[in-house]
Amino acid sequence: MSRYLLLHNDTRELSRLMSFVEALCREWGVEEELMSLQLAMEESVVNIMHYAFTPDADGVIEVRAERVGDCLTFYIEDCGVAFDPTAVPDADVKLSAEEREIGGLGIYIVRQIMDEVEYRRCDERNILRLTKIIKS
């Protein structure tokens, strides 16, 4: 099973992303994962919207979701500036908000929610693969 969503580089598109993830979770019978998957997807896509494109660019973000057995995988692709979130060190969550460096917390959250987070750059495109293993 596979589903596809095309988003413009505009945070007003996030409601479409949330509806897309909700529909997938309901269709695929994994409603218990809804909130965490929405959070992981929102963090990932917002980072792309804020950092992959210049403010005046009309960038496009492609989201594809597939379920194979117990694996639910999201592919998020864009043609923005190259950025590998897997190379970012984990945020030090033991520090207070005032002591912690700005940034990186969203990536940390995504890593905690998803079972696999992989990145590659191919043909001038960023491809982020997020996989969640569904516990039956």
N, C-alpha and C positions, 0 to 999 in steps of 0.2 A: 504494500500500500504506500502510495506517495501522494503528497499534496504540495502545492506551489503558491507562493504569494510574492508579488512585486510591490515594493514600497519606494516612495520618493524620499529624498533626503530632507525630511521635514518631521519634526516631533509630533505634529498633528496626526501623523500616520500611525502612531503607537496604538491607538484604539483599534485599528484594523489588525495590527499584530496580535493584540490581546484576544480579540475575537477569533482569529485564526487558530491560536493555541488552544483556546477553550473548545472550539469545534472539534479539533483533533482529539483532545483528551476525551470528550464525550463519545465521539465516533469510535475511538479505539479502546474505550472502556478503562481509561486510566485517570478518572476524575480525581483520585487521591493525589495525583502528581501535579494537578492544575496550577496551584499557586506557585510552587517552586519552579515549574517550567516557565510560567509567565515571567517570573522575576529574572531567571537566567537569560531568557530571550530579550527582555526589555533592557537589561544591563548591557548585553552584547550589542544590540542594535543602536542604542543611544550612544554608545562609544563610537560606533561607526559614523553616526549622524553628526556628532560633535567634532570628530578628529580626522576622518578620512577625506573630507571634502572642504574646500574653501567656502566661506560663508555665502558667496554668490553662485556657487556651482549647483547645478541641478543633477545631483547624483542619484543613482538608482541602486537599491539594495534588493537582492534576490534571496528569498527564503524558501528552502525546500525541506520538507519533513517526510520521513519515511519510517515505517515500522516493519521490522523483520523479526519475527519471533518476539523475544523479550527485550529487544533493543529498539529504542526510539531515538532516531538521529535527526538533527537539524543541521542543514548546510546553509551558511550565511555568506553570500558573495557580494563583493563590490569592486569597483575599479578605482577606488580612491588611493590615497597615499599608503604605501606598504607599512604595515604594522603587525607585529607578531605578539599577541597577548600572552602566548605561552612562554615568552622570553622575559616577561616582567616578573620580578621576585614577588613572593607572597607579601601582602601587607602585614605588618607586625600588629596584630590585633590585641596584643598584650599591652601596648602603649595606649595612653589616653588619646582622645581625638586631638587634643592640643599638641601632643608630642609626636604624633604620627605624621609622616609626610603626606602631602596632598596627592590624591590619586591612588589607583591600584585596588581600592576596596571593592569596586564592582567586579573586577577580574577575580579577586579572591572569592567573592560570593558565588560567581559562576563555577569556579573550580570546586567549591564545596557542594554545590547542587548536582552537577553533572559528574558522571563516572569517567568520561574521557573528554578532553579538550585538546583539539589538534588544529594546527594552522599550517597553511602552505601558500606560497605565492606562485601563481601559474598564469602565464600569458597576461601579465600586468593586472592580475586580479588577486584580491585577498580572498581566501577561502577558509572559513572557520567551520570546523566540524565539532558539534556538541552531541555527545551520546549519553543517554540515560538508560540504564538497565532496569527494567520494570520487574519488581519483586512480585511474584505471583503468590 
